[in-house]
Amino acid sequence: MSRLPPSSSVPIVEDAHDTKLPEASPRRWLIFAVVSMALFMSSIDHTVVAIALPSIQADLGTGLEWAGWTVTIYSLGAVLVMPLAGKLSDQYGRKRIFVVAAAVFTVASLACALVDNIYLLVLLRGIQAIGGGAFMPAATGIVADNFGPNRDRAVGMFTSVFPIGGIVGPIIGGILLTYWDWRAIFIVNVPVGILLLVLALLVIPESRQPVSRRLDVYGVVLLGVLILGVMLGVTSLGSKDGTPLSPQFIVPEAIAVVALVLFLRHAARGTAPFIPIRLLRGHGFGVMNVINFLQGAAAIGFGALVPLFAQARFGIPILESGTLMTARAIGMICIAGVAVMTLRRTGYRLPMIVGFTVLAAGMVAICFPPPGVSQVLWLAIAAGVTGLGMGLSIPAGNNAVLQLAPDEAAGVAGLRGMFRQSGSIIAISIATAVMARSDDPGATLSVVFLIFAGLIVLTLPLVFRVPEHKGQW
C-alpha cells in the first residue's frame, strides 16, 4: 500500500499492514458534511443551468449554441481548474484552496444573476467555474487527510452527493423558472455560499505540506487554448454559414492541434508541469484517462441534455422535464452506497463493466418510449436506469484512479475530473451545434443519445486493462 504524506494537523498511526496512514479525525463526519455541502451546491448549479437553457435563450435573445455555452464554459473552467487546484491543494493546504473556491463561487453567482448580456454571462460562468471546479480536488484531499483507513469509502461516498443535488436541483430549478426566472438559480447560491464559508473556516483543519511552489502557468495556458479552440470551432458549426471547411472552424481547430502538441511536449519535458506525463500515460493512468474522457462525454453530456431533450422532443414542461434528472439521481443513490461498501470485495472491473452496460441500455431506452405508456413515466424509468449504471461504475472509477497514486489524492482527483469534464464539454458543444442546425432538435438528440450509448460500449474492452485492486488504497 502506498503512503500518504502527513499533514501538519493530522497525526499518523500504523495500520494492520504496518503502513502509515493518517489517523481518523474525531470531527471527520462534520468535515465530510461541510465539503459535501460545497459539492452539493456545485451539483445543483450545474443541473439547474442545463434546465434553464431555453429561458436564458429567450430572455437574452441569443441562439441555442451561445446559450449552451453557459453550460460548456463552466465545464471548461472546471477542466482547467481541477488539476491546478489539486496541485495547489497539495502545495498550500486543502483548506485555503477550499475557502478561496467558496468565495469565488459565491461572488460569481451573484454577478451572474445581475447580467443582461449573454457574452457577459458566459464570462461570469467561467469565473464561477473556478470556484466550482476547485471544490472536488480540495474536498478529496480534505477527506483523505481526515478519514484514515476508511478514506477510500469516504471518497466513494462523494458519488451520492452529486445525485442528491440532482434530485433537489431540478425541483428547485423548475419551481424558480416557473414562478420567477433564470436569475433566481444564481441568487440562491449566495446565502448558501456565505454559510459554507463560515463553516469551512470553523470546521476544516489546516493541512499544508512543504513542497515546491512553482506554478506552471505555461501548461495551464496551453490546456486552456487547446480546449477553447476545440469549443470555438465546434460552436461555429451551429451557425448557418458554419461548415467544416470554413475559416471559423479550421483556424481554432488548427490552433487546438498546435496547443495539444506543445502541451504533451511540455508534460514530458517541462520543469514541474502541473500535469506530468506519468499521470497522462503512466501505468494505469493512460487507460483510466481514456475511460474517464469517454464516460464524461457520454454520461455527463447525456445528463446535461436530458431536460432539453424532453422539452424539444415531447414538449414536456420545464418542471416535469426537471424530474427526469431527479429519477436519474435516485437511481444513482439507490446503488452507489452498496457499490462503495463492496468495492474492497468486488474490485474495480466488475462494477465498471456492469455499470457501463446498464448505463448504455438506459440511454437507448430513453430514445424509444413504447406506445401506450406515459412519455414522462417512461423517460423517468429510463433515466433511473442510467442512474443505476452510474451509481455502480463511478465509485469504482473514482477509486481505481486514486489508488494509482494515493499520496497525491487531490491532484489525481483533479486530473480525473479534468478528463471527465473535457469529454462532457466536447459532447455538449457538438450536440448543441448540431441541434442548432436541425429542423427537429428533439429527433437529433435521439441520435446523439444513441451515439453516447455507443461510446459507453466502447469503454468495456478498456476496463479489462484497469489495474485491479481489492482492499484499501
C-alpha positions as CSV (number, residue, x, y, z in Angstrom):
1,M,0.0,0.0,0.0
2,S,1.2,3.5,-0.8
3,R,1.9,6.1,1.7
4,L,0.1,9.3,2.3
5,P,2.3,12.3,3.4
6,P,1.5,13.6,6.8
7,S,-0.2,17.0,7.1
8,S,0.6,19.4,9.9
9,S,-2.7,18.8,11.6
10,V,-3.3,15.1,11.3
11,P,-1.3,12.5,13.4
12,I,-0.1,9.3,11.9
13,V,-0.8,5.8,13.0
14,E,0.1,2.3,11.8
15,D,-2.5,0.1,10.2
16,A,-2.6,-3.7,10.3
17,H,-0.2,-4.0,7.4
18,D,2.4,-1.7,9.1
19,T,1.7,1.1,6.6
20,K,1.5,4.6,7.9
21,L,-1.9,6.3,7.4
22,P,-3.4,9.5,8.7
23,E,-5.4,8.9,11.9
24,A,-9.1,9.4,11.5
25,S,-10.2,12.8,12.8
26,P,-12.8,12.8,15.6
27,R,-14.6,15.5,13.6
28,R,-14.4,13.6,10.3
29,W,-18.1,13.4,9.7
30,L,-18.6,17.1,10.4
31,I,-15.8,17.8,8.0
32,F,-17.4,15.5,5.4
33,A,-20.7,17.3,5.8
34,V,-19.1,20.7,5.1
35,V,-17.2,19.6,2.0
36,S,-20.2,17.7,0.8
37,M,-22.2,20.9,1.1
38,A,-19.9,22.6,-1.4
39,L,-20.2,19.6,-3.9
40,F,-23.9,19.7,-3.4
41,M,-24.1,23.4,-4.2
42,S,-22.0,22.9,-7.3
43,S,-24.1,20.0,-8.4
44,I,-27.3,21.9,-8.1
45,D,-26.0,24.8,-10.1
46,H,-24.8,22.7,-13.0
47,T,-28.1,20.8,-13.2
48,V,-30.3,23.9,-12.9
49,V,-28.5,25.9,-15.6
50,A,-28.9,23.0,-18.0
51,I,-32.7,23.1,-17.4
52,A,-32.7,26.9,-17.8
53,L,-31.2,27.0,-21.3
54,P,-34.4,27.7,-23.1
55,S,-35.3,30.5,-20.6
56,I,-31.8,32.1,-20.9
57,Q,-32.0,31.9,-24.7
58,A,-35.4,33.6,-24.8
59,D,-34.7,36.3,-22.2
60,L,-31.3,37.3,-23.5
61,G,-32.2,37.0,-27.2
62,T,-29.5,34.6,-28.2
63,G,-29.1,31.4,-30.2
64,L,-29.1,28.0,-28.6
65,E,-25.4,27.5,-29.4
66,W,-24.5,30.5,-27.3
67,A,-27.0,29.7,-24.6
68,G,-25.4,26.2,-24.4
69,W,-22.0,28.0,-23.7
70,T,-23.4,28.8,-20.2
71,V,-23.0,25.1,-19.5
72,T,-19.9,24.3,-21.6
73,I,-17.9,27.3,-20.3
74,Y,-18.5,26.1,-16.8
75,S,-17.1,22.7,-17.8
76,L,-14.1,24.4,-19.5
77,G,-13.3,26.4,-16.3
78,A,-13.6,23.2,-14.3
79,V,-11.3,21.4,-16.6
80,L,-8.6,24.0,-16.2
81,V,-9.0,24.5,-12.5
82,M,-9.4,20.9,-11.3
83,P,-5.8,19.6,-11.9
84,L,-4.4,23.0,-10.9
85,A,-6.5,23.2,-7.7
86,G,-5.4,19.7,-6.9
87,K,-1.7,20.7,-7.1
88,L,-2.3,23.9,-5.2
89,S,-4.1,22.0,-2.5
90,D,-1.1,19.7,-2.1
91,Q,1.2,22.8,-2.0
92,Y,-0.6,25.4,0.0
93,G,-3.1,23.4,2.0
94,R,-6.6,22.0,1.2
95,K,-8.4,24.4,3.5
96,R,-7.0,27.5,1.8
97,I,-8.0,26.4,-1.6
98,F,-11.4,25.3,-0.5
99,V,-12.2,28.6,1.2
100,V,-11.0,30.6,-1.9
101,A,-13.1,28.4,-4.1
102,A,-16.2,29.0,-2.0
103,A,-15.6,32.8,-2.0
104,V,-15.1,32.9,-5.8
105,F,-18.2,30.7,-6.5
106,T,-20.4,32.9,-4.3
107,V,-19.4,36.2,-5.7
108,A,-19.6,35.0,-9.3
109,S,-23.1,33.6,-8.6
110,L,-24.3,37.0,-7.5
111,A,-22.8,38.6,-10.6
112,C,-24.4,36.0,-12.9
113,A,-27.8,36.9,-11.5
114,L,-27.3,40.6,-12.5
115,V,-26.2,40.5,-16.1
116,D,-28.3,41.2,-19.2
117,N,-25.9,40.1,-21.9
118,I,-25.2,36.5,-22.9
119,Y,-21.5,37.1,-23.5
120,L,-21.0,38.6,-20.1
121,L,-23.0,35.8,-18.6
122,V,-20.7,33.3,-20.3
123,L,-17.6,35.1,-18.9
124,L,-19.0,35.1,-15.4
125,R,-19.9,31.5,-15.6
126,G,-16.3,30.8,-16.4
127,I,-15.3,32.7,-13.3
128,Q,-17.9,30.8,-11.3
129,A,-16.3,27.6,-12.6
130,I,-13.0,28.5,-11.0
131,G,-14.7,28.1,-7.6
132,G,-16.9,25.2,-8.6
133,G,-14.0,23.3,-10.2
134,A,-11.7,23.7,-7.2
135,F,-14.2,22.1,-4.8
136,M,-13.7,18.4,-5.8
137,P,-9.9,18.1,-5.6
138,A,-9.7,20.1,-2.4
139,A,-12.6,18.1,-0.9
140,T,-11.0,14.8,-1.9
141,G,-7.7,15.9,-0.2
142,I,-9.5,17.0,2.9
143,V,-11.3,13.7,3.2
144,A,-8.2,11.7,2.5
145,D,-6.4,13.6,5.3
146,N,-9.1,13.1,7.9
147,F,-10.7,9.6,7.4
148,G,-7.6,7.4,7.9
149,P,-8.0,3.8,6.8
150,N,-11.6,4.4,5.6
151,R,-10.6,7.2,3.2
152,D,-11.4,5.0,0.1
153,R,-15.0,4.6,1.3
154,A,-15.4,8.2,2.2
155,V,-14.2,9.3,-1.2
156,G,-16.5,6.8,-2.8
157,M,-19.4,8.4,-0.9
158,F,-19.0,11.6,-2.9
159,T,-20.8,9.6,-5.6
160,S,-24.0,10.0,-3.6
161,V,-23.6,13.8,-3.0
162,F,-23.9,14.8,-6.7
163,P,-27.1,12.8,-7.3
164,I,-28.7,14.3,-4.2
165,G,-28.0,17.7,-5.8
166,G,-29.5,16.2,-9.0
167,I,-32.7,15.4,-7.1
168,V,-33.1,18.8,-5.4
169,G,-31.7,20.9,-8.2
170,P,-34.3,20.2,-10.9
171,I,-37.1,20.6,-8.5
172,I,-35.9,23.9,-7.1
173,G,-34.9,25.0,-10.7
174,G,-38.3,24.1,-12.1
175,I,-40.1,26.0,-9.3
176,L,-37.9,29.1,-9.7
177,L,-38.2,29.0,-13.5
178,T,-41.9,28.6,-13.3
179,Y,-42.7,31.3,-10.8
180,W,-39.7,33.6,-11.2
181,D,-37.0,33.5,-13.8
182,W,-33.5,32.0,-14.5
183,R,-31.7,34.7,-12.5
184,A,-33.0,33.1,-9.3
185,I,-31.0,30.0,-9.9
186,F,-27.8,32.0,-9.2
187,I,-29.2,34.2,-6.4
188,V,-29.9,31.1,-4.2
189,N,-26.2,30.3,-4.2
190,V,-25.3,33.5,-2.3
191,P,-26.7,32.7,1.2
192,V,-25.6,29.1,0.9
193,G,-22.1,30.2,-0.2
194,I,-21.8,32.6,2.8
195,L,-22.8,29.8,5.2
196,L,-20.3,27.5,3.6
197,L,-17.5,30.0,4.0
198,V,-18.2,30.4,7.7
199,L,-18.4,26.6,8.3
200,A,-15.2,25.9,6.3
201,L,-13.3,28.5,8.4
202,L,-14.6,27.0,11.7
203,V,-14.6,23.2,11.0
204,I,-11.9,22.2,8.4
205,P,-8.4,21.8,9.9
206,E,-5.3,23.3,8.3
207,S,-3.2,21.0,6.1
208,R,0.0,22.1,4.5
209,Q,3.0,20.2,3.0
210,P,6.4,21.8,2.3
211,V,6.8,21.2,-1.5
212,S,7.7,23.2,-4.5
213,R,5.5,26.2,-5.0
214,R,6.3,26.8,-8.7
215,L,3.1,27.5,-10.7
216,D,3.0,26.0,-14.2
217,V,1.3,29.0,-15.9
218,Y,2.5,27.9,-19.4
219,G,1.0,24.4,-19.0
220,V,-2.4,25.9,-17.8
221,V,-2.5,28.3,-20.8
222,L,-1.7,25.6,-23.3
223,L,-4.5,23.4,-21.9
224,G,-6.9,26.3,-22.0
225,V,-6.1,27.2,-25.6
226,L,-6.5,23.5,-26.6
227,I,-10.0,23.1,-25.1
228,L,-11.2,26.6,-26.0
229,G,-10.0,26.1,-29.6
230,V,-12.0,22.9,-29.9
231,M,-15.1,24.5,-28.4
232,L,-14.9,27.6,-30.7
233,G,-14.5,25.5,-33.8
234,V,-17.4,23.2,-32.9
235,T,-19.6,26.1,-31.9
236,S,-19.1,27.8,-35.3
237,L,-20.8,24.7,-36.9
238,G,-24.0,25.8,-35.2
239,S,-24.3,29.0,-37.3
240,K,-25.9,29.0,-40.7
241,D,-22.7,29.6,-42.5
242,G,-20.6,27.3,-40.4
243,T,-19.0,24.3,-42.2
244,P,-16.0,22.0,-41.5
245,L,-14.2,23.9,-44.3
246,S,-14.9,27.4,-43.1
247,P,-12.2,29.5,-41.5
248,Q,-14.3,29.8,-38.4
249,F,-13.9,26.1,-37.9
250,I,-10.4,25.4,-39.4
251,V,-8.5,28.2,-37.6
252,P,-9.5,27.4,-34.0
253,E,-9.1,23.7,-34.6
254,A,-5.6,24.2,-36.0
255,I,-4.7,26.2,-33.0
256,A,-6.0,23.5,-30.8
257,V,-3.9,20.9,-32.5
258,V,-0.8,23.0,-32.1
259,A,-1.6,23.6,-28.4
260,L,-2.1,19.8,-27.9
261,V,1.4,19.0,-29.3
262,L,3.0,21.7,-27.2
263,F,1.1,20.6,-24.1
264,L,2.2,17.0,-24.5
265,R,5.8,18.0,-25.1
266,H,5.7,20.3,-22.0
267,A,4.2,17.5,-19.9
268,A,7.1,15.2,-21.0
269,R,10.0,17.6,-20.8
270,G,8.9,20.7,-18.8
271,T,10.2,21.5,-15.4
272,A,7.5,20.7,-12.8
273,P,4.5,20.6,-15.2
274,F,1.1,20.8,-13.4
275,I,0.2,17.6,-15.2
276,P,3.3,15.4,-15.6
277,I,3.4,12.9,-18.4
278,R,3.4,9.9,-16.0
279,L,-0.2,11.0,-14.9
280,L,-1.2,11.1,-18.5
281,R,0.1,7.8,-19.9
282,G,1.9,6.0,-17.0
283,H,0.9,2.6,-15.7
284,G,-2.9,2.5,-15.3
285,F,-3.3,6.3,-15.8
286,G,-3.5,6.1,-19.6
287,V,-6.4,3.7,-19.8
288,M,-8.2,5.4,-16.9
289,N,-7.9,8.8,-18.6
290,V,-9.4,7.4,-21.8
291,I,-12.3,5.8,-19.8
292,N,-12.9,8.9,-17.8
293,F,-13.0,11.0,-21.0
294,L,-15.5,8.7,-22.8
295,Q,-17.6,8.4,-19.6
296,G,-17.7,12.2,-19.3
297,A,-18.7,12.6,-23.0
298,A,-21.5,10.1,-22.8
299,A,-22.8,10.1,-19.2
300,I,-22.2,13.7,-18.1
301,G,-23.0,15.1,-21.5
302,F,-26.2,13.0,-21.6
303,G,-27.3,14.2,-18.2
304,A,-26.9,17.8,-19.1
305,L,-29.1,17.4,-22.2
306,V,-31.9,15.2,-20.9
307,P,-34.2,18.1,-19.8
308,L,-33.7,19.8,-23.1
309,F,-34.4,16.5,-25.0
310,A,-37.7,16.1,-23.1
311,Q,-38.8,19.7,-23.9
312,A,-37.7,19.6,-27.6
313,R,-38.8,16.0,-28.4
314,F,-42.0,15.7,-26.4
315,G,-43.0,19.2,-25.4
316,I,-42.7,18.3,-21.7
317,P,-42.9,21.4,-19.5
318,I,-39.8,22.6,-17.6
319,L,-40.9,21.4,-14.2
320,E,-41.7,17.9,-15.4
321,S,-38.6,17.7,-17.5
322,G,-36.5,18.5,-14.4
323,T,-37.9,15.5,-12.6
324,L,-36.1,13.3,-15.1
325,M,-32.9,14.3,-13.6
326,T,-34.4,13.5,-10.2
327,A,-35.2,10.0,-11.4
328,R,-31.6,9.6,-12.6
329,A,-30.3,10.8,-9.3
330,I,-32.5,8.4,-7.3
331,G,-31.1,5.6,-9.4
332,M,-27.6,6.6,-8.5
333,I,-28.3,6.9,-4.8
334,C,-30.1,3.5,-4.7
335,I,-27.0,1.6,-5.8
336,A,-24.0,3.9,-5.0
337,G,-23.9,3.2,-1.3
338,V,-23.8,-0.6,-1.9
339,A,-21.2,-0.2,-4.6
340,V,-19.0,1.8,-2.3
341,M,-19.2,-0.6,0.6
342,T,-18.5,-3.7,-1.6
343,L,-15.6,-2.3,-3.6
344,R,-13.0,-4.0,-1.4
345,R,-14.5,-7.4,-2.4
346,T,-15.5,-6.8,-6.0
347,G,-12.5,-4.8,-7.1
348,Y,-13.0,-2.2,-9.8
349,R,-13.5,-4.0,-13.0
350,L,-16.8,-5.9,-12.3
351,P,-18.8,-2.9,-11.1
352,M,-17.5,-0.8,-14.0
353,I,-18.5,-3.4,-16.6
354,V,-21.9,-4.0,-15.2
355,G,-22.5,-0.3,-14.6
356,F,-21.4,0.8,-18.1
357,T,-23.7,-1.9,-19.6
358,V,-26.7,-0.8,-17.6
359,L,-25.9,2.9,-18.4
360,A,-25.8,2.2,-22.2
361,A,-29.1,0.3,-22.0
362,G,-30.8,3.2,-20.3
363,M,-29.6,5.6,-22.9
364,V,-31.0,3.5,-25.7
365,A,-34.3,3.1,-23.9
366,I,-34.8,6.8,-23.3
367,C,-34.9,7.3,-27.1
368,F,-37.8,4.8,-27.7
369,P,-40.8,5.3,-25.5
370,P,-43.3,2.4,-26.2
371,P,-46.8,3.2,-27.3
372,G,-49.5,3.3,-24.6
373,V,-47.1,4.4,-21.9
374,S,-46.9,7.9,-20.5
375,Q,-43.9,9.6,-22.0
376,V,-42.9,11.3,-18.8
377,L,-43.1,8.0,-16.9
378,W,-41.1,6.1,-19.5
379,L,-38.4,8.8,-19.7
380,A,-38.2,8.8,-15.9
381,I,-37.8,5.0,-15.8
382,A,-35.1,5.1,-18.4
383,A,-33.3,7.9,-16.7
384,G,-33.4,6.0,-13.5
385,V,-31.8,3.0,-15.2
386,T,-28.9,5.2,-16.4
387,G,-28.6,6.4,-12.8
388,L,-28.2,2.8,-11.6
389,G,-25.4,2.3,-14.1
390,M,-23.6,5.4,-13.0
391,G,-24.1,4.5,-9.3
392,L,-22.3,1.2,-10.0
393,S,-19.5,2.5,-12.2
394,I,-18.5,5.9,-10.8
395,P,-17.3,4.8,-7.3
396,A,-15.2,2.1,-8.9
397,G,-13.8,4.5,-11.5
398,N,-13.0,7.2,-8.8
399,N,-11.1,4.8,-6.6
400,A,-9.4,3.0,-9.5
401,V,-7.5,6.1,-10.4
402,L,-6.9,7.3,-6.9
403,Q,-5.3,4.1,-5.8
404,L,-2.6,4.6,-8.5
405,A,-1.1,7.5,-6.5
406,P,-2.8,7.7,-3.1
407,D,-0.3,10.2,-1.8
408,E,-1.5,12.7,-4.5
409,A,-5.2,12.3,-3.8
410,A,-6.1,15.9,-4.5
411,G,-4.0,16.2,-7.7
412,V,-5.3,12.9,-9.1
413,A,-8.9,13.8,-8.3
414,G,-8.4,17.0,-10.3
415,L,-6.9,15.0,-13.2
416,R,-9.8,12.6,-13.2
417,G,-12.3,15.4,-13.1
418,M,-10.4,17.2,-15.9
419,F,-10.8,14.2,-18.3
420,R,-14.5,13.7,-17.5
421,Q,-15.3,17.4,-17.9
422,S,-13.3,17.6,-21.1
423,G,-15.4,14.8,-22.5
424,S,-18.6,16.5,-21.5
425,I,-17.5,19.8,-23.0
426,I,-16.9,18.3,-26.4
427,A,-20.0,16.2,-26.3
428,I,-22.3,19.1,-25.3
429,S,-20.7,21.5,-27.7
430,I,-21.1,19.1,-30.6
431,A,-24.7,18.2,-29.6
432,T,-25.9,21.8,-29.3
433,A,-24.1,22.8,-32.5
434,V,-25.8,20.0,-34.4
435,M,-29.2,20.8,-32.8
436,A,-28.9,24.5,-33.8
437,R,-28.8,23.4,-37.5
438,S,-31.5,20.8,-37.2
439,D,-35.2,21.3,-38.2
440,D,-36.1,18.7,-35.5
441,P,-33.8,19.2,-32.4
442,G,-35.6,16.5,-30.4
443,A,-35.1,13.8,-33.1
444,T,-31.5,14.9,-33.5
445,L,-30.9,14.5,-29.8
446,S,-32.2,10.9,-30.0
447,V,-29.5,10.1,-32.5
448,V,-26.9,11.9,-30.2
449,F,-28.0,9.7,-27.3
450,L,-27.6,6.6,-29.3
451,I,-24.1,7.7,-30.2
452,F,-23.4,8.3,-26.5
453,A,-24.5,4.8,-25.7
454,G,-22.1,3.5,-28.3
455,L,-19.3,5.4,-26.7
456,I,-20.1,3.7,-23.4
457,V,-20.0,0.3,-25.0
458,L,-16.6,1.2,-26.5
459,T,-15.2,1.6,-22.9
460,L,-16.0,-2.0,-22.0
461,P,-12.8,-3.6,-23.5
462,L,-10.7,-0.9,-21.9
463,V,-12.0,-1.9,-18.4
464,F,-10.1,-5.2,-18.6
465,R,-6.9,-3.1,-18.7
466,V,-7.7,-1.2,-15.5
467,P,-5.2,-2.2,-12.7
468,E,-7.3,-4.4,-10.4
469,H,-7.2,-3.8,-6.6
470,K,-9.1,-5.1,-3.7
471,G,-9.0,-3.8,-0.1
472,Q,-7.9,-0.3,1.0
473,W,-5.8,2.1,-1.1
